[in-house]
């Protein structure tokens, strides 16, 4: 005890004569009153080098244990060896000093304990004290260390993550979890030190703080292996906003460091929710794309299988009226007959035809208006030459369609599409804009399965009457056409 007090007095006396700023962080050394401590000053080639120590002497054992508590983790059914810390102990070549064997005690038990467990069990967990004993000039001096043994059921870290950082590492953690980050370095002098910084401030070694670090040493042939463990008791939002730096200060080499940050893990619920939303969006997009592409097929399928039309007092499903077109762009007589035949016999439409259903003796305009009145839709067919009542009635038809809100389907040819601008009569252009347009593409439009018939049926209302000869095949009609 007297030697410790003399050493402290000499250190304080020496400090009173020094001026300036300490070039290095003082080395923290804690000791319990009545015990031995060894301070080593390194042998360097620079005669002006100064090394600082902060020696703290604790008068109570509890204070000392709180500041100097080491930990070991072992796993059940595996071998386990407790290591007594070898910090601030006399060097092996110190004259007239002899090292005795290390004695272990477990808290709450009076008999000494072995430091090696062939198969550690959960009940071996607890607080252990190791005593290093030295004989110096006939006097026994002790150094006491406290080691907490934590026995885990397996090698999973559970809620504590043990990580090793690299430069600019980002560690993903859960808020509120306990995290320990190990920073490891190989040193070649006992005066080299590894410590943690939070920004530009030193992280405390006091384990009563929410964030602290502790050091452990291991000696082997490669040098002194030091581990500085940065511990977050419960990760907070504030911890996520800071940078943490593990720094190695060496006597013989330039200082080196690594900086790490913490980031919150993505919640499994958030990931699942995001994936679910993406999946729903994809399904909706695919559904919309399929519907846009197949909406006509879907509508016609539902109409053919599920739709039962009710009588609305109309005698005809559609009134087919030809309008005059140039010789090279209208439907010829065979095409017009084929159009009428497929609509009536294949798809079951009841048609009002000018040359068949308009009674003779009536005025042309009155007869056309009667057909429009009795029909659920009007189909305008380009013809060359015009076999119908003539283009002069187009204005009358347009007025009647607007007044009665009759559905209009306007058939065009590919040539009509090309020459439409400025070449069609004004009334015809108005009718084309008022209704739905379907393009006749010649021979490719003749099969009942072509897109022409699909579009025409889609724009026409469902036929009121039962379809006639529905089982006739496409080939039969094609043969008739030929």
Secondary structure, DSSP 8 states (H G I E B T S, - for coil): -HHHHHHHHHHHHHHHT--S--SS--EEEEEETTS---------S-TT----EEEEEESSHHHHHHHSEEEEEEETTS-EE------S---TT-TTEEE---EEEETT--SEE-SEESS--GGG-EEEEEEEEEEETTEEEEEEEEEEEEEESSS--TTEEEEE--TTEEEEE-TT-EEEEEEEEEESSTT-EEEEEETTEE----TTSSEEEEEEEEEETTEEEEEEEEEESS--HHHHT-EEEEEEE-SSS--EEEEEEEEE---HHHHHHHHHHHHHHHHHHHHHHHHHHHHHHHHHHHHHHH------S-SBSEEEEEEE--TTTSB-HHHHHHHHHIIIIIT---EEEHHHHS-TTS-HHHHHHHHHHHBSEEEEEEESS--SS-GGGHHHHHHHHHHHT-EEEEEEEHHHHHTHHHHS-HHHHHHHHHSEEEEE-GGGG-STTSHHHHHHHHHS---SS--SSTT--HHHHHHHH-
